[in-house]
Amino acid sequence: MPTEKGPDHSRRKERSRQAILAATRELVAEESYEKVTVEAIAARAGVGKQTIYRRWPSKSAVVFAALLALSEPADGQDDGHALALPDTGDIEADLKLVMRATAEEFSDPAFDRLIRALNTEIANDAALAAEYREKLARPLDEAKKARLRSAQEAGQLDAQADLDLVLEVLYAPLFQRWLHRSAPLTPAYADSLVEAALRAFGP
């Protein structure tokens, strides 16, 4: 019996986790972040409030987990390539594909509310900011830099280019435009950032 209950218990815990994270994303998309409570998340997910607090210490931690879960493989299996950028051999085409997808993601109202809520908390919570860097920002940056290195090896980027600076030139203007809602994040704008970066850091 214990061996039979173990897997069932794990599956129930995972179903509960997924329900909580989905409920969090839904509520943040529907309401302002300030109005969302742990009690509301628990009610939407069909779990007790203590079930949430046993896993996460605060609402902001749940919101971060809900965002992080968006990058999980759909089947729950990590095949080692989840964070790899496309590599067709054409760095311009690959970067435009990625930057267009980024612009589209940040233009999605549900994602917009979730990431704005998280950024608000990160600005005031050093521990959450460190967790964000460790679990999401750094792995994403390493995946991006791996693709840029392959472009350097292929002679498509300056071999001496500072890859952290390349990423800043690509992403900082997009983030700034998104943060201030100063203009739409269009595919043409995403393409222009790639073209500007390649002019600056080309071979």
N, C-alpha and C positions, 0 to 999 in steps of 0.2 A: 504493500500500500504506500509506504513513504516514497518509493521510486516513482509511483504513478502520480502522487500529489505534487511532487517537485515541478515537473514540466507544466502541469496545469496552473500551479501558483505563479510560475514565471510568465506564462501567457496572460494570465489575468492582470498581473502587474504591468505588462507591456501594453495591454489594451487600455488600462487605466491611464498610463502615461500618455499614450497617443490621444486619448479622449481629452485629457487636460490641455495638452498643447494645441489641439484643434480648437477647443473652446476658447482658449486664450486668443488665438489669431482671429477668430470670428468676432469676439467681443471688442477687441481693439479696433477692428475694422468697422464695427457698427457704432461704437461709442467713442467719446474722447478717452484718452488714456487715463486721465484723472478720475473718470467716472467708473472705470473698471475696478472691481474689487476681487479679492481672493474668494470671498463668499459667492460672488456671481460666477466666477470661473468654476468653482466646485459644483454649483447648481447646474450650470450648463453641461458640465462633463458627467454629472450623475455620480459624484463621489463626495465624500466628506471633506470638510475643510482641512482636517488634520492629515488626510492623505496627501494633500498638496504640501503642507508644512513639513511633513516627514522627509520630503524629497528636496524642496526648495525653501530657502530662508525668507524670501520676500516676493512681492509681486514682480519687481523688476527682474529677479532671477528667473521667474517663470516666463516672462516675456522674452528674455534672452534665449532660454531653452527652446521656446516656440520658434524663434527665428533660426536658431542653429539647426533645428530639426528639418527645416526646409531643404538643407543640403544633404540630408540622409538619403541613401539609395532607396528607391521605392520598395524593393523587396527586402530591405533590412540587411542585405549582405554587402560588405565592403569589398569590392573587387580590386581595390588598389588604384583605380583610375578615376574615382569620383571627382577629384579636383584637377584632373589634367585638362589643359586647354587644347583646342583643336590644333592639329599640326598637319597641314596639307603640303607643307613646303613653301607656302606663300605667306610670309609674315603679315603683309598688309591685309590680305583677305581674311586671315585668321583673326587679327586684331579687330578688324571692322565687325566681324561676326560677333565677337565677344563684347565689344563696346556697344553695339546696337542692342544686344540682349540686356546689357546692364542698364542702358537708358530706358528700355521698355519695362524692366523690372521696377526701377525707381519711379516710373510714371504710373504704375499700378496703384490705385487708391488704397487697397488693402495692405500692400507691402509698404507703401509710403507711411501710413499711420504707424505700422509696427516699428519701422526703423527710426522714425522720428521719436517715438516714445523711448526706444532704447537709447538713442543719442542723448536725450534729455537726462536719463538716469546716469549714463556714463560720465557726463560732464560733472556730476556731483558725487560720484561713487568710485573711488580709486580702485577698490577691490573688483568691482564689476568691470571697470575699464581694463584691468589687467587680465581678467578672465576672457574678455572679448578679444584682446590682442592674442592671447595664447591659443584659444580654441577656434577662432574664426579668422581674424585679420591676418595673422602670421601664416597659417596654412594656405590661405588664398594667395597671399603675396608670393609664397614660395612656388606655388603652382604657376603663377604668372611669370616669375623670373626663370623658371625652368624652360618655358617656351621661348622667352627672350634669349636665353643662352643658346638654344638650338639655332636661333636666327643669327646670332653672332658667329657660331661655328660654320653656318652656311654662307657667311659673308654678306648677310642682309642688314646687319647692324654693325656699328662701330665696335670693334673688338674691345676697346677700352671704355666703352660707355658704362656709366654708373647705373646699374639696373634699378636701384631704388629711385633714382632721379627720373628715369624713363617712366616708371609707374606713376610718379607724382605728376609728371607732365601730362600723362594720359588721363588720370582719374581726378586729380584735384579740381580742374575747371568744371568737370561734370558734377562733382559733389557740391561745389560752390553754387552752381546754377540751381541745383536741386534744393540746397539748403535755403536759399533766399527766394526761391520760386520766381526768379528773375526772367526766365524764358523757358519755353517747352524743351524737353529733352528729345529732340527729333533724331531719326536715323541720319539725316544729313549732318547734324551737329556731331553725332558720334563719329561719323566718317572723318569730319574735319579735324577732330582731335588726333585720330590715328595719323592722318596725313601730316599734321604739324609735328608730331613726335618723330615720325620717320624722317622728315626733313632735318630735324635737329640732331638726330642720332644715327642717321644713315651712314653707310660705309664711306 
